[in-house]
């Protein structure tokens, strides 16, 4: 079994994919800030509870004790949607607020750095468990 097939690594990869696509959408919103009639777009948030339920049963581990936990696994696709109600609409009908988009971009970058760090830590744990600490 590959490391990327484990449930936690799959979920971290899914989160990084979502954050990458969200960054693209935010960039498109910023690029179209002066386009008349353009409406800001957003990507639907990931529901990890639903993802965990969907992943249950994909990876079946041998349960040798009733106190063992079941393990999840699965994948999700992302949909673009129109952002919620516009904070501000320009006279030309443009709904992009640059300050709001820049705040989203900053939050997205922080979330990506956090998720990447978690991915690195879990990879390190697996390497340590396999005796490949590299040190």
Secondary structure, 3 states (H helix, E strand, C coil): CCHHHCHHHHHHHHHHHHHHHHHHHHHHHHHCCCCCCCCCEEECCCCHHHHHHHHCCCCCCCCCCCCCCCCCCCCCCCCEEECCCCCCCCCCCCCCCHHHHHHHHHHHHHHHHHHHHHHHHHHHHHHHHCCCCCC
